[in-house]
Amino acid sequence: MTKFSSEKLESDDLEFLRLLIIASEEWQNEECGVEDLQSYLFSYSMYNGEWRIWSIDHKKVGASYVLEWSPSNEKPWVGTILVHPSYRMKGIGKRILTEIGNKLRHKGHKALFAGCPIRQDLWLQFLGKCGFEQFKVEMDETTKREFMITVKPLK
């Protein structure tokens, strides 16, 4: 049986996170390039979210960022799911979201939110396959980009 686990992001995990970013041109276009990673991570530190590195049998396979409490609606949000290219289309991303949802449900949360750039059809399809439902469309006033806000009930 395989062991699926996660640990908080540490400085020695940054190279793995860089590899995940390099492998996702879409994520680089939407979030940040590898050269901006340190400032990107710093910009999210004020939200008290948690970056985690996910592993199968001690082999790193992905990364996530989750806020347990968002200032926008005082609910938990998943901000990032990145899976190593060798492990994509094998259910790893869905498993990561399931583990995140289970942890939050055990803490008493009823729902998990995610915002996705509206033009990222594959990301929205992935969220839908993981049980997220479309909630509403919002415009980011700073960037003037539209985001689909999705929500997953934590049953």
Secondary structure, DSSP 8 states (H G I E B T S, - for coil): ---EEEEE--GGGHHHHHHHHHT-HHHHHHT--GGGHHHHHHHHGGGT-EEEEEEETTEEEEEEEEESS-TTTSS-EEEEEEE-GGGTTTTHHHHHHHHHHHHHHHTT--EEEEEEETT-HHHHHHHHHTT-EEEEEEE-TTT--EEEEEEEE--
